[in-house]
Each structure stands twice: as C-alpha cells, then as structure tokens.
C-alpha cells in the first residue's frame, strides 16, 4: 500500500529498483516490440502479442514484488532462472511480427553478398562436396544444442564460489545479445537458404538416426521464421565462448570448439548465409565489448 502513496515517478523508480538486471532487459525488449507495433500502426493485427508483452512485464514486476515480501531463498533461485522462459516467448513472437512490421525480405540481397565473397558461388552449394549422412547427423545434433552452450556457461558460473555478480553479468550480457539479434531481424528479415536455394541444391541433406526428427521438430516449433540475419547462433555462441574465457577459463576450450561447430553447422545445414554469420559475429563482439562493463556498473549501482 505504501507504493500507492508515492508520486508516479517515484513509484516507478521504487518498483524498478526491485528488479534484477535480467528482468530489466527483458522488460525493455518486450516494451521495444510493443513500440514497434505501435509505430507501424499494426496494433489491430497484433493486439494479442501486444497484450502478451504487457502481461510479461506485469508478471516480472509481480514476481519481483512477491520476492520482496516473502524473501525466501528458493524465490531468489527462481528469479535467477525464470527469465529465459520469456526469452523463448519473445523469440516466437517474431514469427508474426517481423513480416508484419517489415514485409520486405532481404534474402536476395544476402545471397548477392555471399556470391560476391565466394566468386559467384553459393556457400551451401560448396558445402555439398563434404556432405554425408554421418556429418549431417552430428552437425544437426550440435546445431540443436545451441541453447545449451550459454546455459552450461551460466550453470558453471552460478555454482562458483563467492557472490553471483559475475553470473548476473554474463547472464544479462547473453540476454542482451539475444534480444539485440531479435531486433536485427526487423532490419534484414530473411528466411534462409534452405528455402530460397533449395531448388539449386543437388545433394539432399540426410542423417542416420535423429536427423529427421530434430530437423522437423525445429521446423514445427519455429515455423517460417525470418530470423537469419544477424545469426543469433553465431552471436550467442561466440559471445558465450568469449565470456567463458573471461569468467570460466576451464570451460573456455570446450566452449570454443562447441561454438565453432555450431557456427559451421549453421551454413552446412543451410539455415544461414555466410553474411548472416559475419553480422552475428560482429554483434557478438560488440555485446562482449560493452555489455559486461555496463552490466557490472548497473549491478554495482543496484547493490549500493
């Protein structure tokens, strides 16, 4: 009740002070998507997504407020780990929002840039020289494991001795990388070479055991998503490896191999153009350069 006696500005400031950085970043992302909906005058066509984002924001504030009042240890653990649920929800929102807000696919441009770099050839066609069921099976498994790379890093850091400041720095940096890659989809929407270049591929992709099941499951979950450029797989994998080098050096060699294999698989499996990888790598490096420092200052300010 005491919040209700505060002036609106002071009320919002007090309410926001209860949020951890990962929650703030997620609220900012949900709000940014709603602003895009409003700016594009498409609220009538996306009222459900608009409302869902408001609900996400309210739930986050509700969780923070509940934790403030109950103060239980298990509640702190829950707050440290529940935000990725909203990350996935917001990712799926892009399936409808991207073509609604920017209906101009950029695949032709991206294909042209790739051909410029590869002397008129398509990288996915060049990959056919090494295509085989065993390699396809392995790379599809690695590609599908993408979310586990940042998750494993965060788990390692969460259970390190000492306070969890570095965990929150890494987690918030990774979240920022994800959300920034999502915003990039609105600038360069593209469905990828598995759709646009399928008619020129001469060697079909096939696996041995789980290939078809994994590929069809991803297709069913994501649908026709315009999420190629920048490559989130590249941005987050590279960012996770760089963060491992800084905060979890023992995990760094494995993270580098894991990351590099994910990046390679994204072109081999025809999910991405090479230019997507370049954009994703640039994004990952930019986030690594600035996000940890900004996160550290914000966390320190919040704890003071």
C-alpha positions in Angstrom: 0.0 0.0 0.0 2.9 2.4 0.7 3.7 2.3 -3.1 0.3 3.8 -3.8 1.1 6.9 -1.7 4.2 7.7 -3.8 4.2 10.1 -6.8 4.0 8.3 -10.2 7.7 8.9 -11.0 8.9 7.8 -7.6 6.6 4.8 -7.7 8.1 3.6 -10.9 11.6 4.2 -9.7 10.9 2.3 -6.5 9.3 -0.5 -8.4 12.2 -0.8 -10.9 14.7 -0.9 -8.0 13.4 -4.3 -7.0 14.3 -5.8 -10.4 17.4 -7.7 -11.2 19.2 -6.7 -14.5 18.0 -9.7 -16.5 14.4 -8.7 -15.7 15.0 -5.2 -16.7 16.5 -6.2 -20.0 13.5 -8.5 -20.7 11.1 -5.7 -19.9 12.9 -3.4 -22.2 12.8 -5.9 -25.0 9.0 -6.6 -24.6 8.4 -2.8 -24.5 10.6 -2.3 -27.6 8.5 -4.8 -29.6 5.3 -3.1 -28.4 6.7 0.3 -29.6 7.5 -1.3 -33.0 3.9 -2.5 -33.2 2.6 1.0 -32.3 5.0 2.8 -34.7 4.0 0.5 -37.5 0.3 1.1 -36.9 -0.3 -2.7 -36.8 -1.9 -2.9 -33.3 -5.1 -4.3 -34.8 -3.2 -7.2 -36.3 -1.0 -7.9 -33.3 -3.2 -7.0 -30.4 -2.7 -10.4 -28.8 1.1 -10.1 -29.0 0.9 -6.6 -27.7 -1.2 -7.8 -24.8 1.2 -10.7 -24.1 4.1 -8.4 -23.8 2.2 -6.3 -21.3 1.5 -9.5 -19.4 5.2 -10.4 -19.5 6.1 -7.0 -18.0 3.4 -7.3 -15.3 4.4 -10.9 -14.4 8.1 -9.8 -14.0 7.0 -6.9 -11.7 4.7 -9.3 -9.8 7.5 -11.9 -9.3 9.9 -9.2 -8.0 7.2 -7.7 -5.7 6.3 -11.2 -4.3 10.0 -12.0 -3.7 10.4 -8.7 -1.9 7.6 -9.6 0.5 8.4 -13.3 1.1 12.2 -13.1 1.0 12.7 -16.9 0.5 15.9 -18.4 -0.7 14.0 -20.6 -3.2 12.4 -17.5 -4.6 15.8 -16.0 -5.3 16.8 -19.1 -7.2 13.6 -18.9 -9.2 14.3 -15.3 -10.1 17.8 -16.1 -11.3 16.5 -18.7 -13.8 12.9 -18.0 -14.9 13.6 -15.1 -17.3 14.7 -17.5 -20.2 11.0 -18.6 -20.4 10.1 -15.1 -21.6 13.2 -15.0 -23.9 11.7 -18.0 -25.8 8.2 -16.5 -25.8 9.5 -13.2 -27.3 11.5 -15.2 -29.9 8.4 -16.9 -31.1 6.6 -13.6 -31.3 9.0 -12.6 -34.1 7.4 -15.2 -36.4 4.4 -13.0 -36.8 5.8 -9.6 -36.0 8.8 -9.5 -38.4 6.8 -9.8 -41.7 4.0 -7.6 -40.2 6.4 -4.8 -39.4 8.8 -5.2 -42.3 7.3 -7.3 -45.1 10.4 -6.9 -47.4 12.5 -10.0 -47.2 16.2 -9.4 -47.8 17.2 -12.9 -49.0 18.1 -11.7 -52.5 20.5 -9.1 -51.0 22.1 -11.6 -48.7 22.5 -14.2 -51.5 24.2 -11.5 -53.6 26.6 -10.6 -50.8 27.5 -14.2 -50.3 28.1 -14.7 -54.1 30.3 -11.6 -54.1 32.5 -13.1 -51.4 32.6 -16.6 -53.0 33.2 -15.6 -56.6 29.6 -16.2 -57.8 29.1 -19.4 -55.9 26.6 -20.2 -53.0 28.4 -21.4 -49.9 25.7 -24.0 -49.2 26.4 -25.5 -52.7 30.1 -25.5 -52.0 29.4 -27.5 -48.8 27.9 -30.3 -50.9 31.4 -31.5 -51.5 31.7 -32.7 -47.9 28.0 -33.6 -47.3 27.4 -37.0 -45.9 24.8 -38.6 -43.6 27.2 -39.1 -40.6 28.4 -35.5 -40.7 24.9 -34.2 -41.2 23.7 -36.2 -38.2 26.5 -34.9 -36.0 26.1 -31.3 -37.0 22.3 -31.4 -36.6 22.8 -32.6 -33.0 25.3 -29.8 -32.4 23.1 -27.1 -34.0 20.1 -28.3 -31.9 22.3 -28.0 -28.8 22.7 -24.3 -29.3 20.8 -23.1 -26.2 22.8 -25.5 -24.0 26.1 -23.6 -24.6 25.1 -20.4 -22.8 23.1 -22.4 -20.3 26.1 -24.6 -19.4 28.2 -21.5 -19.0 25.6 -19.9 -16.7 25.3 -23.0 -14.6 29.1 -23.2 -14.2 29.2 -19.6 -13.1 26.1 -19.9 -10.9 27.8 -22.5 -8.7 31.2 -20.9 -8.5 32.3 -19.8 -5.0 31.6 -16.3 -4.0 28.8 -14.0 -4.8 26.9 -14.3 -8.1 27.8 -10.9 -9.6 29.7 -12.5 -12.4 26.8 -14.8 -13.1 24.4 -11.9 -13.5 26.9 -10.0 -15.7 27.3 -13.0 -18.0 23.5 -13.8 -18.0 22.5 -10.3 -18.7 25.1 -9.9 -21.5 23.8 -13.1 -23.1 20.2 -11.9 -22.8 21.2 -8.6 -24.4 22.8 -10.5 -27.2 19.7 -12.5 -27.8 17.3 -9.5 -27.8 19.5 -7.4 -30.0 19.7 -10.2 -32.6 15.9 -10.3 -32.5 15.7 -6.6 -33.3 18.1 -7.2 -36.2 15.5 -9.5 -37.8 13.3 -6.4 -38.4 16.1 -4.7 -40.3 17.0 -7.6 -42.5 14.2 -10.2 -42.5 15.3 -13.4 -44.3 14.1 -17.0 -44.4 17.4 -18.5 -45.3 19.0 -20.7 -48.0 17.1 -23.9 -47.0 14.1 -22.2 -48.6 15.5 -19.8 -51.1 18.2 -22.0 -52.6 16.6 -25.4 -52.2 15.9 -25.5 -56.0 19.6 -25.3 -56.8 20.9 -27.7 -54.2 22.0 -31.0 -55.9 22.7 -33.1 -52.8 19.9 -33.5 -50.2 20.7 -33.4 -46.5 20.1 -36.7 -44.8 21.2 -38.2 -41.5 21.3 -41.6 -39.8 19.2 -41.7 -36.7 17.9 -38.5 -35.2 18.5 -36.1 -38.1 15.0 -36.0 -39.5 13.3 -35.9 -36.1 15.4 -33.0 -34.9 15.1 -31.0 -38.1 11.3 -31.5 -38.3 10.9 -30.6 -34.6 12.8 -27.3 -35.1 10.7 -26.6 -38.1 7.4 -27.2 -36.2 8.5 -25.1 -33.2 9.8 -22.1 -35.2 7.6 -22.2 -38.3 8.6 -19.9 -41.2 10.8 -17.6 -39.1 12.6 -14.7 -40.7 15.5 -15.0 -38.2 18.6 -15.4 -40.4 20.4 -12.1 -40.2 22.1 -11.5 -37.9 22.8 -15.1 -37.0 21.8 -15.5 -33.4 23.5 -18.9 -33.3 26.8 -17.1 -34.2 26.3 -14.1 -32.0 25.4 -16.0 -28.9 27.9 -18.9 -29.4 30.7 -16.5 -29.9 29.6 -14.4 -27.0 29.3 -17.4 -24.7 32.9 -18.5 -25.7 34.3 -15.1 -25.0 32.5 -14.8 -21.7 33.8 -18.3 -20.8 37.3 -17.1 -21.5 36.8 -14.2 -19.1 34.8 -15.8 -16.3 35.2 -19.6 -16.7 38.6 -20.3 -18.2 38.4 -24.1 -17.6 35.3 -24.2 -19.8 36.8 -22.0 -22.5 38.5 -24.6 -24.7 35.2 -26.7 -24.8 33.2 -23.5 -25.4 35.4 -22.6 -28.3 35.0 -26.0 -30.0 31.3 -26.1 -29.3 30.8 -22.5 -30.6 32.9 -23.0 -33.8 31.0 -26.2 -34.6 27.6 -24.5 -34.1 28.7 -21.7 -36.5 29.9 -24.1 -39.1 26.8 -26.3 -38.9 24.5 -23.3 -39.5 25.8 -23.0 -43.1 26.4 -26.7 -43.7 22.7 -27.4 -42.7 21.5 -24.5 -44.9 20.0 -22.5 -42.1 22.2 -19.4 -42.7 24.0 -17.4 -45.3 27.7 -16.7 -44.6 26.9 -13.0 -44.4 24.5 -13.8 -41.5 27.4 -15.3 -39.7 29.5 -12.2 -40.3 26.7 -9.9 -38.9 26.2 -12.3 -36.0 30.0 -12.3 -35.2 30.0 -8.5 -35.3 27.1 -8.3 -32.9 28.6 -10.9 -30.5 31.9 -8.9 -30.4 30.1 -5.6 -29.8 28.0 -7.1 -27.0 31.1 -8.6 -25.4 32.9 -5.3 -25.7 30.3 -3.2 -24.0 27.7 -5.3 -22.2 29.7 -6.8 -19.3 31.1 -3.4 -18.3 27.6 -1.8 -18.4 26.1 -4.7 -16.6 28.8 -4.5 -13.8 28.1 -0.8 -13.3 24.4 -1.3 -13.2 24.6 -4.2 -10.8 27.0 -2.3 -8.5 24.7 0.7 -8.6 21.7 -1.5 -7.7 23.5 -3.0 -4.8 24.7 0.3 -3.4 
